[in-house]
């Protein structure tokens, strides 16, 4: 009886300790001025798409804006604009490819996911900053495939590949225009990067065997999870490769922590989105139109908060991003509220696959090292 009593508090302390680790905040990571800046700029594409009545392209424009702002290296305007422009062109190409093949046979989606993930992994040879930029493009490409595949199976919403590509490019161009205006206002002086916490190292390095193996391993995992998601036509299954990609880190401990934070964020974001999307459930006509426009503003606010708390706590950041994406994705093509549960389930599966693969890779590496020591 005493043993059981002792085991209870011990288990409770372990669970509490893990939860504290997952939601541990870093006060220095809060940056509300950065969040408000992104919110102010994001209102521009929102108003534009309200005016033309094509909110289905808003997600592409927002991600083009957010990711371009994140990879902005700072410095003089020429240096900044050239880097962001290259990033924008690559993103536009991947947007065109993702939305272009999203309705094709699932084999092409798997092959494209493998190729893009492999190239993104090998971008580590170009420096850590470019590797982070490649990872962001990799994530966006998987989102493109998933959203395009979902839109392909509905007749309610019409989406054109060229328009999605233009929306992404427009979001990136908007960031370049804002940096140019601010550069002129501040007397043409060099400016620090918007997200100074991201590594700015651009020093090239030789590709080592571990780097190549890690890139290949990630590409194989993304291809496998994409095959499950698209080959089996799993509803909202593309959340699986996204979670797997985020979870796969060089360190197993880091991978486990990030996977737990990703799952927790997806769960919280899914619950928030499901509750918010209950608001327009039984509405029609002008009232439904007004509520939908209000919820798009809510999504923008969530994205802005995500930018402000990105380095405060990754789990809460994932929750804000997930809730914002779910709101924007579901507003044009409302789904049943069990869809939020499906997304959380596939996020759990994807994160679990990523951690399991890293665990097996670590065990295999230790076994090879032990074999080498014996020889």
CORQUI-V393070 format. One record per residue. N is the residue number from 1. SS is DSSP state (2 for helix, 1 for strand, 0 for the rest). Layout:
BEGIN
n = (N	N)
ss = (SS	SS)
END
This chain:
BEGIN
n = (1	2	3	4	5	6	7	8	9	10	11	12	13	14	15	16	17	18	19	20	21	22	23	24	25	26	27	28	29	30	31	32	33	34	35	36	37	38	39	40	41	42	43	44	45	46	47	48	49	50	51	52	53	54	55	56	57	58	59	60	61	62	63	64	65	66	67	68	69	70	71	72	73	74	75	76	77	78	79	80	81	82	83	84	85	86	87	88	89	90	91	92	93	94	95	96	97	98	99	100	101	102	103	104	105	106	107	108	109	110	111	112	113	114	115	116	117	118	119	120	121	122	123	124	125	126	127	128	129	130	131	132	133	134	135	136	137	138	139	140	141	142	143	144	145	146	147	148	149	150	151	152	153	154	155	156	157	158	159	160	161	162	163	164	165	166	167	168	169	170	171	172	173	174	175	176	177	178	179	180	181	182	183	184	185	186	187	188	189	190	191	192	193	194	195	196	197	198	199	200	201	202	203	204	205	206	207	208	209	210	211	212	213	214	215	216	217	218	219	220	221	222	223	224	225	226	227	228	229	230	231	232	233	234	235	236	237	238	239	240	241	242	243	244	245	246	247	248	249	250	251	252	253	254	255	256	257	258	259	260	261	262	263	264	265	266	267	268	269	270	271	272	273	274	275	276	277	278	279	280	281	282	283	284	285	286	287	288	289	290	291	292	293	294	295	296	297	298	299	300	301	302	303	304	305	306	307	308	309	310	311	312	313	314	315	316	317	318	319	320	321	322	323	324	325	326	327	328	329	330	331	332	333	334	335	336	337	338	339	340	341	342	343	344	345	346	347	348	349	350	351	352	353	354	355	356	357	358	359	360	361	362	363	364	365	366	367	368	369	370	371	372	373	374	375)
ss = (0	2	2	2	2	2	2	2	2	2	2	2	2	2	2	2	2	2	2	2	2	2	0	0	0	0	2	2	2	0	0	2	2	2	2	2	2	2	2	2	2	2	2	2	2	2	2	2	2	2	2	2	0	0	2	2	2	2	2	2	2	2	2	2	2	2	2	2	2	2	2	0	0	0	1	0	2	2	2	2	2	2	2	2	2	2	2	2	2	2	2	2	2	2	2	2	2	2	2	2	2	0	0	0	0	2	2	2	2	2	2	2	2	2	2	2	2	2	2	2	2	2	2	2	2	2	0	2	2	2	2	2	2	2	2	2	2	2	2	2	2	2	2	2	2	2	2	2	2	2	2	2	0	0	0	0	0	0	0	0	2	2	2	2	2	2	2	2	2	2	2	2	2	2	2	2	2	2	2	2	2	2	2	2	2	0	0	0	0	0	1	0	0	0	0	0	0	0	0	0	0	0	0	0	0	0	0	0	2	2	2	2	2	2	2	2	2	2	2	2	2	2	2	2	2	2	2	2	2	2	2	0	0	0	0	0	0	2	2	2	2	2	2	2	2	2	2	0	0	0	0	2	2	2	2	2	2	2	2	2	2	2	2	2	2	2	2	2	2	2	2	2	2	2	2	2	0	0	0	0	0	0	0	0	2	2	2	2	2	2	2	2	2	2	2	2	2	2	2	2	2	2	2	2	2	2	2	2	2	0	0	0	0	2	2	2	2	2	2	2	2	2	2	2	2	2	2	2	2	2	2	2	0	0	0	0	0	2	2	2	2	2	2	2	2	2	2	2	2	2	2	2	2	2	2	2	2	2	2	2	2	2	2	2	2	2	2	2	2	2	2	2	2	2	0)
END
